[in-house]
Amino acid sequence: MSRHNSFNWTTSTVLYSSQSISLITRGYVVTTEQIVFPEGVPESRPIWWRNTKYKSDTGIENQSKVSMDDLNGAVKSWMRFNDVLAELFSDISIGNGAQSELIHLNCSEFPSGCVLVKADHKIKTTGSIKGRGGVYEVLSYAEDILQSHGVGCRADPMALLSSEARNIFERYRIVVGSTGNLAFSVGMVGRKLGFRVEVHMSRDAKAWKKVRLRSAGVNVVEHDNDYSHAVAAARAVASSDAFTYFIDDENSVKLLVGYSAAALEISNQLEETGIRISHDNPLFVYLPCGVGGAPGGITLGLKNIFGSNVHCIFVEPVASPSMLVQLASGSVRPVNVYACGLSNETIADGLAVAQASMLVAEVVGHQIAGVATVLDDDLSEWVERMWTLAGLRLEPSGAAGFAAFARHGSVIRHSFDSSRASTNIIWTTGGSFFPDLEWASAREHGQRVLSSRPNSGG
Ligand SMILES: Cc1ncc(COP(=O)(O)O)c(C=O)c1O
């Protein structure tokens, strides 16, 4: 039985099977239910899809579930949280807890020569972009709990690390569903504060992440099913216990605003290096996308700062283009990748998501410039290339931005007026925690792909 047939959706979810695809018109495959998918998507071909609903110059809309106050509040909260993280992770020298450097890369491999890398794969506390949201929500929750127990901690963030706080936190449990990196971030920080943590992991989650979590005292529940199932299981566990807090990767505003603060970080870094983003020098940002929370939150933040001068490109594997399918469908109801006959099987465990976040589709959808899809072999190739070219240790999900930039970069720039200069940021989202064995096997695979590709230089 194929995977999409065995998938269990809630009654509110629209379920379409690949058999419902009936005809091809003007570049679009039309299903009998009138859901449209861009040509190439059902065939698993790597494509660039420019978002037909893209409104380049709009910010947060008034009725939005996320407000400007939320974004500004996140920046303020991160100032407190960075101090807490420095103390919490004093065993490693972390600089700024959840922040990452902006690296200038000069590679002849890229058409435009210089690209910038936002190196979230090197975030020392959690090793991935997901820490920006996960750590933010855990620390926000910890503050809320302390406040509710009459312990003021906003003026003195270090109160979060007191023994009084720890005694309180031990009574509470945090539950999360994840393909791996969100669980990892929540588990590591949650346990360090004293919370009980339970993570529900999909079949895509890597064994080494489970081993590390268990050794940190996290209760890992494994599901032989996909990401959405793991999230649903976690949600169900949390709903029956008043002392359990659920971090909802699909619907959490807290996660979204936690990620969004990265935009100010980038803005400051660009300013420091003398790069001015403007109409004549627009910014293109390549963001790997799973459920959409991390790239969605960052897009919210970037649009708020740079407006129509930034274009955020979401990058997804050809087997799991969940945000592409959702946005291209034009539907306000959930539409998943199984609907167009895709398998959701990819080596990019962090991006193996069949159903995009409806919160992100609703709040950020019109701010996403488009979606680029890439092959698994592209990911392997760029894991290997970026190691040999620049010493970047990336997991396949974390290399997706490079794969998209190399494959679609010039077409993307053309679709937004190629005559101008541009600044390109590739967001590397995870990998520095990769254990040596996994890393060796990812590289080996990358080398095989490289040597099998003509003109690859391998
Ligand atoms: C390494 C990596 N990159 C990107 C993402 C995508 O983030 P999101 O699922 O919030 O879209 C993930 C998600 O787990 C990830 O692990």
The ligand as an SDF file (V2000), in Angstrom:
LIG
                    3D

 16 16  0  0  0  0  0  0  0  0999 V2000
   17.8140   21.6230    9.3440 C   0  0  0  0  0  0  0  0  0  0  0  0
   16.4490   22.1550    9.1110 C   0  0  0  0  0  0  0  0  0  0  0  0
   16.2640   23.1100    8.1890 N   0  0  0  0  0  0  0  0  0  0  0  0
   15.0610   23.6300    7.9400 C   0  0  0  0  0  0  0  0  0  0  0  0
   13.9310   23.1990    8.6250 C   0  0  0  0  0  0  0  0  0  0  0  0
   12.6060   23.7880    8.2670 C   0  0  0  0  0  0  0  0  0  0  0  0
   11.9410   24.4240    9.3120 O   0  0  0  0  0  0  0  0  0  0  0  0
   10.3490   24.4230    9.3220 P   0  0  0  0  0  0  0  0  0  0  0  0
    9.9230   22.9950    9.5260 O   0  0  0  0  0  0  0  0  0  0  0  0
    9.9640   25.2840   10.4530 O   0  0  0  0  0  0  0  0  0  0  0  0
    9.9230   24.9120    7.9980 O   0  0  0  0  0  0  0  0  0  0  0  0
   14.0680   22.1830    9.5730 C   0  0  0  0  0  0  0  0  0  0  0  0
   12.9290   21.6560   10.3190 C   0  0  0  0  0  0  0  0  0  0  0  0
   13.0200   20.8340   11.1860 O   0  0  0  0  0  0  0  0  0  0  0  0
   15.3540   21.6500    9.8250 C   0  0  0  0  0  0  0  0  0  0  0  0
   15.5450   20.6820   10.7330 O   0  0  0  0  0  0  0  0  0  0  0  0
  1  2  1  0
  2  3  1  0
  2 15  2  0
  3  4  2  0
  4  5  1  0
  5  6  1  0
  5 12  2  0
  6  7  1  0
  7  8  1  0
  8  9  2  0
  8 10  1  0
  8 11  1  0
 12 13  1  0
 12 15  1  0
 13 14  2  0
 15 16  1  0
M  END
$$$$
